[in-house]
Amino acid sequence: MIWFLVCNAVPSRTISVVYLVVKHLALLLLATGVAWPATVDLSGNARDPFASPAQVRVFVFVRTDCPITNPYAPELRRLAAAFSGVEVWMVYPDASETPDQIRRHMMDYSLPGHVLRDPHHELVKRSHVTTAPEAAVFDAENRLVYHGRIDDLWVNPGISRAVARTHELEEAIAAVLEGKPVKLAETHAIGCSLADVQ
């Protein structure tokens, strides 16, 4: 109905030009790998986490119902405070989780950074992650330089070490800030599958 009214109110030549401009802009965005934001904030507004400048961008994919995610809250707070020039995002890929559940989860565990919902798993795919909690690190040019576990605290879903022996996420962040290549670009994360919440 709206399109019908527009067609009758605006000369057809103008409509054709507008259509061609929009079409070519969409094709240009696809060709350059730029996509419309598929992630949203807690108000449901589209949010592009790559829009702001940052030396390092860290995404931590979490689920409110994952018992392995929550014990990482102190480590995530420590990492967020330890580095400047780093933008931290807590990403919730479960479309069934409500904004109120997410707010409560962030508050209960004092999780750091910005909050983002990824109901269509576009950021999940771009980050190559499969598990919660799992981290993805992007450099200033928005290139994925690391994805995997936060550290090796968990041996399997039922067994954890007293303390972590390795700190892959911290090392990846430090390497990017120092302008060095990340030594280990991919690790296996222990946690809750994200395939369950597609």
Helices and strands as residue ranges (DSSP letters): H 2-9, H 12-31, E 56-61, G 70-72, H 73-82, E 86-92, H 99-108, E 114-117, H 122-127, E 131-132, E 134-138, E 144-148, E 154-156, E 159-160, H 168-177, E 192-193, G 195-197
